Every structure is written in structure tokens, then in C-alpha cells.
Amino acid sequence: MSVYTDVLAKAKAHQRRNGTRATAATPPPPVNRLGPETELEPSDDLPLEGIADWPAPLSAVAMPGLVGDMLGVIGPQTEADPAALLLHLLVFFGSCAGRAAYFAVGGTWHHANLFGLCVGPTSEGRKGTARDAIARPFQDVDPEWLTRRMMGGLASGEGLVWAVRDASKDGKDEGVTDKRLCVFEAEYAAPLRLMAKDGNVLGSTLRQGWDRGELANLSKNSPATATGAHLSLVGHISVEELRELLRTVDMANGFLNRHLLVMVRRSQLLPEGGRLDSRTLSTVVQGLRDAVDHARKMGEMQRDAQAREQWAALYAGLSTRGPGLLGAVLGRAEAQVARLSLVYALLDCAQEIGRRHLEAALELWRYAADSARFIFGDLVGDPLADKILTLIRDAAAGLTRTQLYDALNRNIAREKITEALRKLARYGQIHREVIPTSGRPIERWYPVRRRGFSPLIALGVGGGSLKREREPGEEPGQ
């Protein structure tokens, strides 16, 4: 059963609860010309070889209550991926609702602001379609937020601070009173390229916005500050761009792990397009308005007894970090799940975070973790180590250290090759075999073939010792 089948059933249940039914004036659901159960293959431009499978579809667990009602109404009228629709809904709602509600972890307050990235083909991913479809009901709920507090064009940290700045001390600038800001970037590769330039503080400013909402611009020409900023973000990017621009552990640690990554692709074919009009949306707009009003009246939110018990059982796995680039990308699992569960509870107009809100958050995090696995696979986040891993995987008979030196055009110091091998072995990506000969034994390195992956559990340490005998003809120190 497809996700849209599930959410459509939820929409029908919503209509029964509210005493409404389909009439002749209600447009029929659009028809997928490939058949309702046909799986649409990912675009041919996605590099699938050697990468994990496409993430398993989101289950209805990730769409409780109003979320399922909204996706049940909107989903059948668009070609957008359910994961894209869900991500946009959660980010937009959290931004629109504002900063009143929070969940405290020690001295850290987690608010409802989320960062998300839809990753997929430029056109066939229908990422922009998801944005437009989810934005429609917010036009009726809070048009001021949609038209004035959703912006794009990230270029500098200074510009970001200016959009949510405080009043100046001299009183000449009244500042910005509405500290909500939802950044929407249809081409997220552009700001990522800017962040890589020396002196650009955009990345660090975004991190401050996700963490605490306290932003500072120390430029002598514009010493603006922003307190209590409620910064949310949705970006769209392709797999190739994301791999190319964020290929180091440092970038993932400092920036990418604050984003929820979701792989998206076209979910169905609608040659005539959908019919997402006011009449279609009327059944869910009031529910969305009620949820926004509820969120703005809340303060600190806590988990109920069942959710606390479940969290205690899951916490060790969520906070255990795996190795390499993927481990860095997923390094904020517990914080992400905590924020998501808060947003789900607010959408439910709940007074506490319950078990179903936590389970919904965990299901979306599962999809995000699977998406990260699809994108980054077993990349270590060290360019040399990743190059060596590729060479070893491509060699059916394994490679010796001397062969690696030759394959790298003899311009990489042997000490660096040894360090990279040690890292790959420690991460369980390669293993060593010592082959007896009539003379000194020969050491060869082979890839570790693994099946399955849990992003919440460390992979363990593999590989053998780097101490070895020299190969025939090899000089000491090679």
C-alpha cells in the first residue's frame, strides 16, 4: 500500500468526523496514468551505483492527526514526494507558530524551528511543487508570515542578521519586531559555495540561528545584533551538488547535521495537474489555524510518562555516533528527534509530547537517516581516504601499499597513505590480509562488504594492525 493510499484514507476519515462528504462540485482525485500502485523509478541522473537503496517510504506513523489530514488532502493533488510535503509542512508550521513553545534539555531550549533539505533531481524531484502546495493553506492562516517572513537569497551572515535585527542603541533604527524568518532556497548549492569562501560567516550565523537564535554581526560597518530570532530553513539541492560541496567531516559536524535530509522524487504522474483550490483546502485550514494559535500560547513542553519511558530506551542508540562522514551528518540525532516531537505535539494541539509524537519524529528521522546513507554511503570525509577506498573497492585482487602509492601517481607521501589506511581500517571499511610467500609475506588490503546499516548504532572497529613486514624489494620506511 502506498503512502498516498494511507493518507487519502485519513482524509476520508477527516471528512466523516467533520460531517462532510464529496459532492458533484468536489473535484475528483487525479489519476496516476501508470496505475495507483506503480512505483516510479528515480531519475536516471542519480548516481545509484555503490550507494544504499532509496529510502523505504514513510509510513503513516509519521503523519498523525492533522498532518495526515493535510497530506491526505494535498498529496493526491500534486506530483510532489510525500517526504517533501511533510518536511515543508513541519518547517513552515514551526516557523509560522513562532518561538513561544520550547522543550528544555538541561540548559538548552529547543524551539520549533527546523532546517531541512530536499535532495533530488533538479526538475523531476518536484521540490518546488511541494513548497507551493504546502504554502497554500498558510495563506489563509497567516498571510503576513507567508508574504513578509519567508525570504530567499542567502548571501552573507550580515544580511541574515539584518533581516531579524534588534533596534539600534541610538534609536535611529527600529529594528525588526517579528523575529520569525523562514529562509527558502530553491538552489541551496549557491549559499553553500559562498560558505566555503574565506571570511564568509554565513555558515556560522546559520548555526547560531538553529542553536539559540542569538545572532551577531561584528562588522564595523554594520554592527547589528539579533536576539530571540526564530530562524527556520528549507533548501533544495541535488545529490551531486551536496556530495561535492559537503565532502568533509568538519563541514558535516559544524553545519550539515543541523539539517534534516530527505530524498525526494516525483510520486505520481498528473498530466493535467492537480486541483488544489480553496474548496479542497477548506477541510484542513481551520485545523491548521487552531494548531498555530495553540502553539503561540504554549511555553515549556514536557514528555508524558509513556514518551519518557520510550525516550529512555532509545536515547543510547540515538546518541551513539557512527564513524566517517555519515556519522557526522547524523551527529545530532537526539536533538533533531526532540525538536520534531515538539512540532508534532504542537500540530496535535497537545499539552504534552506523547508517545505518538515521539514515534512520528522517529519515523521521519529514520527516513532522513536512510536518505543520508543514500547520499553519502561509506564516505569517510577525508578526500585521500575516500580516494583510497575507491581504489581498493575497484581492485578485485586487493592492493598493496606500494600499488596504492603507484595508483596515486607517486605524489602522496607514504606516511599519509598509512594514516588513511589506518582510518579506513578503524572505521571498518577495509581489512588486511597477509599472504605467505617463499620470501617475506605480502600485505594486501580489501574492502569490507557489509549488508544493512543502522544509523543509530556505531559500526564498530574493524581491520588489522598496520604493523607488517616489508614487501620484497621495498626499502625501509616505505
N, C-alpha and C positions, 0 to 999 in steps of 0.2 A: 504494500500500500504506500502511495507517495505521500509526501508531506502535505501537499495541497489537498489531497483527499481527506487527511486528518483535519486540517484547518477549515476546510469547507464544511465538514460535519459540525465543527464548533460554531461556525457562523449560523448554520441552520438551527442549532440548539439555542443560540443567542436570540434568533428571531422568535422561536417558540416561547422563550422566557419573557420576551417583551411584547408578546401578543401580536406580532406582525407576521405577514406571510407574503410570498411572492404574488404579484398581480400581473395582469397583462401589460401594465405600464413599466414593470420592472424589467430591465434588460436581461436576457438570458446569459448564463456564464459563457465565456468564449470557449471555442473548441480547439483543442490541440490537434492539428491535422495529422500528426504522427500517431495519434491514439493516446488515451489518458494514461496508460501505463508505460509508454515508450520512454526509455532512458535516452536523453540527449548526450551525445559524446562531447567531451571537452574539445575545444578548438585545436586544430592541427598545429597552431603555432606555439602550443605549450610544450616545453621540453620534458617529456614524461620518462625518458629512458633513465634508469638508475635511481628513480625517485619513488617515494612511497605512493601508494594508491591514493586516488582522490578521496577526501574525507567522506565517511559514511554520512548520509543525510541526517539533518537534525530531526530528532523525534519530537512528538507533541509535548513531551515533558518540558521542552524549552519554550513552550507557548501557552502558559497557563492563563486562565481568566481573560481579561481584556486583551492581552497580547494575542491569544488565539483568535478572539473575536475579530480583531482588526486585521490580522493576516488572512483570516478566512474571507473577509470582505474584499480586501485589496489584492491578495495574491492571485486569484483567478483572473483578475483584470489586467495583469501585467506579465511580461516575459522575464521579469527580474527573478533572481535566485532567492528562495526563502531566507537563506542566511544573510543576504544583502538587505532584504526588507527588515529582518529582525534587528540587525546591527544598527541600521539607520533609525529605527523606531526607538531603541533603547538610548542611543546617543542623543537624539533630538528631544526625547522626553526628559532625560536627565538635565539637559541644558535649559529647556523651557521652564522646568519646575524650579530651578534656582538652587541656592546654597543653604536653605534653611535646614533641611534634613541631613543627618550625618550618622555614621557608625564609628564609634571610637575603638581604637586598638591601642591600648596604653595611652600615650600622649599624642597619638596621631589620629586625626579626624579624616575619615574617608567620606567624601561627599558624592553626589550623584553624577559628577562629571566624568565622562569616559572618553578615551581616544580609541578610534577604530580604523582599520584599513581593509577595504575591499580589494582583493587581489585577483586579477583575472585578465582575460583578453581585453584589449582596448575597446573594441566595439561589441563583440559578441557576449561580453560579460554582463551587459545591460546594467552597469553600475549607476549610470546617470538616471536610468529609468527608476531604479529603487529610490533614489533621492527624491525625485519628483513625486512619486506615488505616496511616499510616507509624509512628505511635506504638506500634501493637500489638506488633511484634517486639521493640522496646526493652524492653517489659515483662518479657520473658524474659532479655534480655541484661543490663540494669542497672536493676532496678525502683527502686532508691534515687534514681538520677538522674531518672527519669521522674516520680516522685511528690514529690520534695523539691527538685529543682534546676530544674524547669520552673515558671515563675511568670508571672502576668499582673498587670494593674492598674498600669501605669506612671503615676505621678502627679508625681514630683519626682526631681530628681537626688539629693537627700538619701536618699530611700527606696531608690534604686538602689544607692548606696554602702553603705547599711546591710545590704543583702542579701548582700554579699560582703566585709564589713568585716574589718579586721585586729583582733587583740586590742588592748585599750586599754593604754596605757602604765602605768596604775596597777594593772593586773591585775584590775580589777573586772569586765571584760567579756572573755570568752574569744574573742570574735570568731567568724568562720565558717572552718572548716578546709577545706571543699570549696568552692573558688573557681569552680567551674563554675556558670554561670547561663544558662539558655535562656529568654529572655523571649518569651512567646507572647501576642500581642494580636489578638483576633478583630475588634476595632473600632479600627484604628490611627488613625483620624481623631481620636479623643478625646485621646491624648497629643500629637498634632501641634498641636491647638488650644491645649493647655497650653504648649507650647514657644514659641508666638507671644506669650505674655504677658511683659511686662517683669518682669525679676527671676527668671524661671524658668530654672534651669540644667540642666534635663533633657536638652536637645539637646546641650549641650557635654559633659555627663557620658557620654552615649552615644557621642559621638565619641571621647572618651578611652578608652572600653572597646574600641571597634573598633581604635583605633590601637595602644595599648600595654598596656592592662589595668591602668593605674595611675590610680586614681580618688581624688579628694579632695573632701571636703565641708568647706568653710571656715566653715560656720555656727557662730556662737559657742555656740549651744545644743547642737550635736551635731557636734563637730569630728572626724568619723570619716574614716578613710582606708582604701583597699583597694589592696594590691599583689598582682600576679600574678593579677588577675581574668581569668577566661576567659568573656567575655560574647558570647553569640550572640542572635539575634533573628529571629523570624518574625512578620510583621504581615499583616493582611488589610484591604483598603480598596477603595473603588470608584473608577472613573476620575474621576468628577465631583469627589469629595472630594479626591483627590490633586491635581488641577489647581487647585482652589480654594485649597487650603491651602499649596501649594508652587508659587507662581507667580513667584518672584523668583530671579535668579541667585545672590544671596547665600545663600538657603536651600539651593539645589541644591549650591553649592560647599561649604558648611560641613557639610551633613548628608546630603542625599539620595544623593549619589554614593558613599556607603559602603554603599548598599543595592543588591541585585540585584532589578530589577523584572521580573516575569513576568506577562503577560496570561494569564488563565485563564477557562475556561468549561466547561460540562458536556460530557463527552466522549462519553457514550452514555446510553441510557435503560435503566434496570433497574427495571421496575415492582415486582418482588418483592425488590429489593435484592440485594446480593451476599452471598456466604457466606465471610467472611474469618474462619476459625476457626484453632485451634491446629494442626490437622492440615494445613490449607492452608499455613500459615506454616512448618511444621517443616522444609521443604526448604531454607529460607534463613536460619533463625535461627542455626544453627551457623556459617555463613559470616560473618554479621554479628558474632557473638561473637568469632570469630578476628580479624576486622579491627579491632575495638575493642582487643583485647589487644595486637595488633601496634602500633597507633598509640601506645599508652601506653608502649611500650618504646623508641620511636624518639626521636632527638634531632634534630640538624640534617639536613635532607634536601636533596639536590642533584639537578640535572638530569643525565641521562646525555648522552652525546655527541650523539645524534640530536636530543634535545629542545633542547639548547643551540644546535645549528645552526638548528633551526626557529625558536626564540625570537629569535635574532639577525636572521633575515629578517623577522620580524613586528613587532619592537619599535618601529620608527619609526612604523608605522601605528597601533599601539596607543597610543603616547604622544603622537600628534598630536591636538590637541583642536579640535573644530568650534566654530562660533560659537553664540551665543544660549543659551537655556535648555537645549536638548538637549545642546549641547556641555558645559555644566556638569554635567548629570546623568550623562554618560558620562565624566567627567573623571578617573576612577580606573581606567581600563580595564586597564592593565598590572598594577596591584596586585590587582584582582579576579581576573584570569586566573591570576596566580601563586598566589593562595590556593586557587582552585578546583582547579588542577592538583595542589596538595599534598593536598587532600582526596581527590581521585580516586586518587592513588597510595596513600594510606593504606587506602582501601577495597579496593584491589587487593593489599594486604599486600606492597607492593613496597619494595625498599630504596632505589630512586631514582625520581625523577619521569621517566617515559618519554614517548615521543612520543605514545602513545595517550592518556595522561593529559592532556597539553597539548592535544591535538586535542579531547578531550571538553570540557575547560574552554572552549576557543574556540567550540565549538558552542553551549554553554549561554550564553556571553557574546553570541554572535550573536543568540540568541533574546531575551535581556534588552535588547540594544540596539534590536532591532526593536520590542520592547514599549514602550520609552521613546519611540521615534518615533511609535508609535500613540497614546500618551498625550499627548505634548506637541507633536507636529508641529513647526511652524516658529515656535513662540512664542519671542520674544526674551528674555523675563524682565524686561522693563521695561513696566509697565502702560500707559503712554502710547504707547510704540512699538507694542505689541501691538494697542491700540485703533486706531491709525492704519493698521496693516497690514490690519486687518479692514475698515476703511472703504475703503481703496484696492482691496482684492480685491472688494468688493461693488459698486464703481463700474465699469460697463462701459467708460465713456469716459475713465477715469483721473480724477485730481483735481489741481487746482492747490493751491498753499499757501493761498490765500485761501479756496478751497472747504473745505479741511480746517479752517481756523480757524472757519468758519461751522458746519461739521458738529459741531465740538466745543463748540458753544454760546458761542463767542467768550469763553470764560473761561480759556483756556490761553494763556500767553504765547507770542508768535510765536517767540521765541528757543528755547523748549522744543520747539516743533514742528520747528524747523530741526534741533535736536540729535537728535530722534527719527528724522527723515528720514535724517540722516547715518548714524545707527547701522544703520537698516534697509538702506540702500544698501551700507554696509560689509559687512554680513552677506550680501549678495546676495539680499535678499528683494524689493527693489523697484528699478526703474530709471527714469531720467528721459528724457523726450523733449521737445525744444524744437521748437515748432510755429511756422513763419513766419506772419506776418500782414501786413496793409498797414501796421501800426504796429510796435510792439515785439513781439518773439516771445513766445509763451506757453509756459510750462514746465508739463508735466503729469507726474505720477508714476503708474506702472503696476506691477502685481505681476510678479515673475519666476516663470514657470511651469517647474518642474523635474520631471523624471522620475527615479525611483530615488534612492537615498541610501545612502552608506556611512558608518556611524557611526565608522569608524576613520580616515577621511581628511578633512582640512579641506575645506570647501566652496569656499574661495577668496573673493576680494573682488570685488564687483560694484558696479553703479551708476555714476552720473556725478558730476561735480563739483557742489557746491552753489552755486557762483558762477553768477549769472544776471542777466538784465535784468529790470527791474520790469515787471509787467503793466500794461496800460492802466488809469489811474485809481488805481494803487496808490502810496501815499506811501513815501518813502524809509524804510528800516528795517523795512518790513513783511515 
